[in-house]
Amino acid sequence: MPNWFDFMTEDSSFSHPANILAASGHIGYSWDLVKDEIIWCGAWQEIIGGETIAAPTNAAGFAARVLANDHHLIFNGTEAAFDRTYRLLGSNGELVTVQEHGTTHFEKGHAVRQQGILRRTQSEAGQHAPNFTSPDRDPLTGRPNRMCFLALIEKIMNGPLDVRKKSAYMIVGIDKLAFMNEAMGPKIVDQFLCAVADRLNELCPTRCIIGRVSSDTFGILMPGMENEVEDLALRIIDNFHSLAITAEPLSLHVPVSIGSYAFENRRADAQTVMILTEQALREARDSESNRYVIYCESPSRSQQNRTILEIGELVKSALKNDKIKLAFQPVVDAKTGEIMFYEVLSRLYKNNGQLIPACDFIPVVEQLGLAPDFDRHILGKSLEEMEGCETLKLAVNISGLTSALPDWPCYVESKLSSRPHVASRLIIEITENAAVLNIAKIKNLVETLRKMGSKVALDDFGAGATSVRHLRDLSLAIMKIDRDLLNNIMQSPEQQHLVRMLTSMAHGLGIQTVAEGIESE
């Protein structure tokens, strides 16, 4: 039995099916993916809202009308049936939200045709500003975030073999973002990041899916395009090297590094794909000559990855079964010997009871995206301890990923609002690098905690690029001097001078100082 598009094409006027669709407020299309030809049925102009805007006839034309932040919803046709909502650029720059139902037809594992019907969603039509509050969107750029990329990669991995074998994932890292933040301030850097996203969208082929997967990295998913990866990587590096990125009133050449991973016949899950691509990016960043690295398997790498995944599973299990233990390290007044408060340390054990050092599992927690759940768990246990002892003061360390989450201040407030007697004894520690990279978000967190009666400490000071201006603007209570500045302090007059200078500066701003890792008189 012919489908309705077969029936439609028997009459070149398309009048009968077009009238049926128009009566229900829909238009239809048939997209030959092999020839890249789109045939429409119905009044495209009624959807887009402009008589002079022609209906797109191919992928490039369609991509020009779909909001760039929504490309990942359109150009990843690996599902036999789909139901999606996305936004089109209408007349006069208006954003038009449409809802679409359709199917993808496959031949020998290859997607060869899509067909669907779509309608304008009247309740959201006419908006001019995208809504970036979705959990699968980066709130700054509005593009897919890490969570969204994990889902998209997983879909390709579980889809047709031919598509998976020819797909790839790439990460573009913005180098020296912390120093840019320091030099220009977070507002200008936010503009640069949005401009970088737009530049990548211009450079990448239509079917690429572009998103922001961390504060300084962008992901590019390339379904069925593995043979184009190297050319694209070199094109991006050359473009960013040659042409400045503009964020009024500044223009800046932004250095980038790139790592990539070809799916081929591998059966890795999405989390592993992202980990391996990030390893390639780290190698590119560490290299003095090669700014682009393709992930290659090796025995040492395989063992390292197995260890990461094993630790990740242990952490997940420990969170689920409440097996992570707390330890308390005293912070002592140098003059009186009095214990001022305790720093909370987390303890994770293997199934055989062997302790896993924090330096081994904390980086894995952050790398696997487990930090928010982990930090919520540790904060919750710490608050329980403080509830049980009314004199206990605790400092809880929060990862940079967690502290920059838009909902984290609200979460902390919900935990402390009914516990003022606990909030006044709580110190939240944030790392210096997190403060520099996300100063506007960290400032919001600091203000929320101060309102609740809690304090904020800056951890690892001296390891990053925090300035006096940042220290003043953030209204911190405590500055913890990085232990690398203290390791050889008795034998190094230069380090002694530097530490004196840092403590003097902090005290001048009314900030207490803590020296980390002191183990001798």
Secondary structure, DSSP 8 states (H G I E B T S, - for coil): ---HHHHHHTSTT-HHHHHHHHHTTEEEEEEETTTTEEEEES-HHHHHT-TTS----SHHHHHHHB-GGGHHHHS----SEEEEEEEEE-GGG-EEEEEEEEEEEEETTEEEEEEEEEEE-TTTTTB-S----STTB-TTT-SB-HHHHHHHHHHHHTS-HHHHHT-EEEEEEETTHHHHHHHH-HHHHHHHHHHHHHHHHHHS-TT-EEEEEETTEEEEEETT-GGGHHHHHHHHHHHHHHS-EEETTEEE---EEEEEEE-TT----HHHHHHHHHHHHHHHHH-SS-SEEE----HHHHHHHHHHHHHHHHHHHHHHTT--EEEEEEEE-TTT--EEEEEEEEEEE-TTS-EE-HHHHHHHHHHTT-HHHHHHHHHHHHHHHHHH-TT--EEEE--HHHHT-TTHHHHHHHHHTT-HHHHTTEEEEEEHHHHHHTHHHHHHHHHHHHHHT-EEEEEEETSS---HHHHHHHT-SEEEE-GGGTTTTTT-HHHHHHHHHHHHHHHHTT-EEEETT----
